[in-house]
């Protein structure tokens, strides 16, 4: 791993490019303004000063410009170097600010009743699965490290909440026609980062996803395809793979529901109601 996080370097490069483009635009604008002023004043000053005097003044200005060109080039290089150093210096607090803003936004929008706001922002592409091997490797920022240290002691209690929410979902959904609930293995105690169910088929899953998201529930298709069918991943897998119909079937049917501590009993009842399609039966199942 490099001594400086790639993420910070990426921020610094973007800041430097922004400063460089701004500087070039400024120089280009000043050059255009100077040319326009020369074109406008040339006939006026030639008539006012006389053609010979005006030509002499232009020659003097040209020689001064040639003498100053080296200094101007050095100043430009020094300005770019300073911009790069300032971008590197500013990248760290900017990265911290991005981390803080991201954590606050995540905390505020974690509740299913608010999640729909983020889900309707197209460029966030929530729930999308893409194979991108060229991802940045970076250390946690100081803020992220402190946040992790504060949250880690609460991990067991959060996991218990997830298990409880998963049990509530299971008791409400179990027995619904066309829905399968995967069972955990023996002597295991999953924490249910998400609660998985299997719809009847891909069309049934799409129907449930649409209804859940319309209700503000952050349901997800989880795995859109089997691993071997992910675009761009073939060259990273062993050759001559056998067919995987089971993985493809699960990839087309799986649907996951939120279980995190922000999920309320009302959210659970809404999820069960939508999947069961009967408000009365859902309420009765959760009692």
VMD Tcl script that draws the C-alpha trace (Angstrom):
set ca {
  {0.00 0.00 0.00}
  {1.27 3.44 -0.81}
  {2.30 5.72 2.05}
  {-0.53 8.11 1.18}
  {-4.07 6.81 0.63}
  {-5.15 6.65 -2.97}
  {-8.42 8.30 -2.10}
  {-6.65 11.42 -0.83}
  {-4.45 11.48 -3.93}
  {-7.55 11.27 -6.11}
  {-9.10 14.26 -4.32}
  {-5.82 16.19 -4.67}
  {-5.64 15.44 -8.41}
  {-9.18 16.62 -8.95}
  {-8.57 19.81 -6.98}
  {-5.38 20.45 -8.96}
  {-7.12 19.88 -12.29}
  {-9.88 22.26 -11.24}
  {-7.28 24.92 -10.36}
  {-5.37 24.28 -13.62}
  {-8.48 24.57 -15.77}
  {-9.52 27.74 -13.94}
  {-6.05 29.24 -14.47}
  {-6.06 28.39 -18.18}
  {-9.52 29.88 -18.59}
  {-8.34 33.04 -16.80}
  {-5.23 33.34 -18.98}
  {-7.23 32.70 -22.13}
  {-9.81 35.29 -21.10}
  {-7.14 37.91 -20.37}
  {-5.41 37.19 -23.70}
  {-8.70 37.55 -25.56}
  {-9.47 40.79 -23.73}
  {-6.00 42.17 -24.55}
  {-6.40 41.28 -28.24}
  {-9.81 42.93 -28.37}
  {-8.42 46.08 -26.72}
  {-5.52 46.19 -29.20}
  {-7.85 45.78 -32.19}
  {-10.10 48.56 -30.89}
  {-7.35 51.00 -29.93}
  {-4.95 50.44 -32.84}
  {-6.65 52.81 -35.34}
  {-7.44 55.38 -32.64}
  {-3.90 55.58 -31.21}
  {-2.31 55.57 -34.67}
  {-4.38 58.65 -35.57}
  {-3.75 60.31 -32.18}
  {0.00 59.69 -31.81}
  {0.96 59.38 -35.44}
  {1.74 56.20 -37.32}
  {5.50 56.34 -36.69}
  {5.19 57.01 -32.94}
  {2.57 54.31 -32.51}
  {4.72 51.78 -34.39}
  {7.65 52.65 -32.12}
  {5.51 52.15 -29.02}
  {4.40 48.75 -30.32}
  {8.01 47.68 -30.94}
  {8.97 48.73 -27.40}
  {6.03 46.80 -25.93}
  {6.94 43.73 -27.98}
  {10.56 43.78 -26.73}
  {9.36 44.13 -23.13}
  {7.01 41.19 -23.61}
  {9.87 39.06 -24.96}
  {12.09 40.00 -22.02}
  {9.32 39.20 -19.53}
  {8.24 35.95 -21.21}
  {10.79 33.86 -19.26}
  {9.73 35.40 -15.95}
  {6.05 34.92 -16.83}
  {6.68 31.26 -17.67}
  {8.50 30.77 -14.35}
  {5.65 32.47 -12.50}
  {3.15 30.18 -14.23}
  {5.14 27.07 -13.28}
  {5.48 28.31 -9.69}
  {1.74 28.98 -9.56}
  {0.95 25.47 -10.78}
  {3.36 23.96 -8.25}
  {1.78 25.99 -5.48}
  {-1.68 24.89 -6.63}
  {-0.57 21.23 -6.52}
  {0.88 21.60 -3.01}
  {-2.24 23.38 -1.79}
  {-4.44 20.67 -3.34}
  {-2.43 17.98 -1.52}
  {-2.67 19.95 1.72}
  {-6.42 20.54 1.33}
  {-7.19 16.92 0.36}
  {-6.94 15.61 3.91}
  {-9.48 17.94 5.58}
  {-11.67 17.66 2.49}
  {-11.61 13.89 2.78}
  {-12.52 14.22 6.45}
  {-15.41 16.51 5.53}
  {-16.67 14.05 2.92}
  {-16.50 11.21 5.48}
  {-18.42 13.23 8.09}
  {-21.06 14.32 5.56}
  {-21.43 10.74 4.31}
  {-21.87 9.37 7.83}
  {-24.46 12.02 8.71}
  {-26.40 11.43 5.48}
  {-26.29 7.65 5.99}
  {-27.51 8.00 9.57}
  {-30.32 10.39 8.60}
  {-31.55 8.30 5.66}
  {-31.20 4.85 7.23}
  {-34.82 4.70 8.31}
  {-36.93 2.91 5.66}
  {-39.43 5.77 5.77}
  {-36.68 8.12 4.49}
  {-34.72 5.71 2.32}
  {-36.95 6.36 -0.67}
  {-35.43 9.84 -0.98}
  {-32.00 8.38 -1.75}
  {-33.47 5.58 -3.81}
  {-34.93 8.17 -6.22}
  {-31.57 9.90 -6.86}
  {-30.47 8.33 -10.20}
  {-26.71 8.90 -10.02}
  {-26.40 7.15 -6.62}
  {-27.44 3.85 -8.29}
  {-28.40 2.29 -4.95}
  {-28.62 -1.48 -5.14}
  {-26.59 -1.67 -8.34}
  {-23.94 -4.41 -8.56}
  {-20.91 -3.77 -10.73}
  {-17.60 -5.58 -11.02}
  {-14.92 -2.91 -10.64}
  {-11.51 -4.40 -9.76}
  {-9.79 -1.01 -9.97}
  {-11.04 0.43 -6.70}
  {-9.08 2.71 -4.36}
  {-7.35 1.24 -1.30}
  {-7.13 3.73 1.53}
  {-6.78 3.96 5.27}
  {-9.74 5.02 7.35}
  {-9.75 8.72 8.07}
  {-9.30 9.90 11.64}
  {-13.03 10.57 11.88}
  {-13.93 7.11 10.55}
  {-11.50 5.51 13.01}
  {-13.07 7.35 15.95}
  {-16.56 6.50 14.73}
  {-15.67 2.80 14.42}
  {-14.17 2.81 17.92}
  {-17.41 4.25 19.33}
  {-19.70 1.89 17.42}
  {-17.76 -1.35 17.86}
  {-18.81 -1.90 21.52}
  {-22.44 -1.66 20.38}
  {-22.03 -4.29 17.66}
  {-23.49 -7.15 19.72}
  {-26.61 -5.15 20.61}
  {-27.06 -4.12 16.96}
  {-26.75 -7.74 15.88}
  {-29.38 -8.78 18.40}
  {-31.74 -6.18 16.95}
  {-31.08 -7.58 13.47}
  {-31.83 -11.13 14.67}
  {-35.03 -9.95 16.35}
  {-36.19 -8.11 13.22}
  {-35.35 -11.16 11.11}
  {-37.40 -13.38 13.45}
  {-40.34 -10.98 13.14}
  {-40.10 -11.01 9.35}
  {-39.86 -14.79 9.27}
  {-42.90 -15.26 11.50}
  {-44.90 -12.87 9.36}
  {-43.85 -14.17 5.94}
  {-43.52 -17.90 6.59}
  {-46.13 -19.94 4.81}
  {-46.85 -17.39 2.08}
  {-47.42 -19.18 -1.21}
  {-44.62 -18.62 -3.71}
  {-42.14 -17.39 -1.06}
  {-39.23 -19.46 0.26}
  {-37.17 -18.46 3.29}
  {-33.64 -19.91 3.39}
  {-32.87 -21.62 6.68}
  {-29.54 -21.08 8.50}
  {-27.24 -24.05 8.93}
  {-27.10 -26.10 12.09}
  {-25.19 -24.63 15.05}
  {-25.07 -21.21 13.36}
  {-26.43 -17.88 14.53}
  {-26.52 -15.45 11.59}
  {-26.82 -11.74 12.32}
  {-28.91 -11.09 9.18}
  {-27.24 -8.10 7.63}
  {-30.26 -8.41 5.31}
  {-33.19 -10.84 5.49}
  {-33.26 -13.00 2.33}
  {-36.34 -14.50 0.73}
  {-36.83 -16.26 -2.60}
  {-39.71 -15.12 -4.80}
  {-41.55 -17.47 -7.14}
  {-39.62 -16.22 -10.19}
  {-37.98 -13.08 -11.60}
  {-41.32 -11.46 -12.48}
  {-42.66 -12.05 -8.97}
  {-39.49 -10.56 -7.48}
  {-39.78 -7.46 -9.68}
  {-43.40 -7.01 -8.59}
  {-42.49 -7.25 -4.89}
  {-39.50 -4.92 -5.32}
  {-41.66 -2.30 -6.98}
  {-44.32 -2.43 -4.27}
  {-41.81 -2.37 -1.41}
  {-39.88 0.56 -2.85}
  {-43.08 2.48 -3.51}
  {-43.78 2.06 0.21}
  {-40.34 3.47 1.06}
  {-38.79 0.14 2.03}
  {-35.16 -0.34 0.95}
  {-35.64 -3.81 -0.52}
  {-32.91 -5.05 -2.83}
  {-32.48 -7.70 -5.51}
  {-29.09 -8.35 -3.91}
  {-27.41 -10.48 -6.59}
  {-28.75 -9.68 -10.07}
  {-26.88 -12.61 -11.63}
  {-24.74 -15.60 -10.73}
  {-21.09 -14.67 -10.21}
  {-20.02 -16.26 -13.49}
  {-22.51 -14.12 -15.42}
  {-21.25 -10.75 -14.12}
  {-19.96 -8.70 -17.08}
  {-16.17 -8.38 -17.07}
  {-15.45 -11.07 -14.47}
  {-14.81 -14.03 -16.78}
  {-11.07 -13.38 -17.12}
  {-10.70 -13.52 -13.31}
  {-12.30 -16.96 -12.97}
  {-10.93 -20.42 -13.65}
  {-11.56 -21.61 -17.17}
  {-13.99 -24.34 -18.21}
  {-16.46 -23.66 -15.41}
  {-19.35 -26.06 -15.10}
  {-22.91 -24.81 -15.48}
  {-24.44 -23.29 -12.35}
  {-28.24 -23.45 -12.77}
  {-28.80 -23.23 -9.01}
  {-26.87 -19.97 -8.69}
  {-28.67 -18.51 -11.70}
  {-32.06 -19.46 -10.28}
  {-31.25 -17.86 -6.92}
  {-29.86 -14.77 -8.64}
  {-33.17 -14.33 -10.47}
  {-35.38 -14.92 -7.41}
  {-33.58 -13.56 -4.34}
  {-34.92 -10.51 -2.55}
  {-33.46 -9.02 0.65}
  {-35.17 -6.88 3.28}
  {-33.62 -4.43 5.76}
  {-33.06 -5.55 9.37}
  {-30.88 -2.75 10.78}
  {-31.71 -0.95 14.06}
  {-33.46 1.83 12.15}
  {-36.23 -0.58 11.10}
  {-39.36 -0.03 13.21}
  {-42.21 -2.46 14.04}
  {-44.37 -0.45 11.62}
  {-41.78 -1.00 8.87}
  {-41.79 -4.74 9.56}
  {-45.58 -4.86 9.47}
  {-45.56 -2.96 6.17}
  {-43.07 -5.40 4.63}
  {-45.11 -8.37 5.79}
  {-48.34 -6.77 4.61}
  {-46.97 -6.18 1.11}
  {-45.56 -9.68 0.79}
  {-48.64 -11.38 2.18}
  {-50.98 -9.04 0.33}
  {-53.40 -8.99 3.27}
  {-53.27 -6.30 6.00}
  {-55.34 -8.33 8.44}
  {-53.28 -11.49 8.10}
  {-50.02 -9.54 8.43}
  {-51.13 -7.87 11.67}
  {-52.32 -11.17 13.08}
  {-49.06 -12.93 12.17}
  {-46.98 -10.32 14.05}
  {-48.90 -10.59 17.31}
}
mol new
graphics top color blue
foreach p $ca { graphics top sphere $p radius 0.5 }
foreach p [lrange $ca 0 end-1] q [lrange $ca 1 end] { graphics top cylinder $p $q radius 0.2 }
display resetview
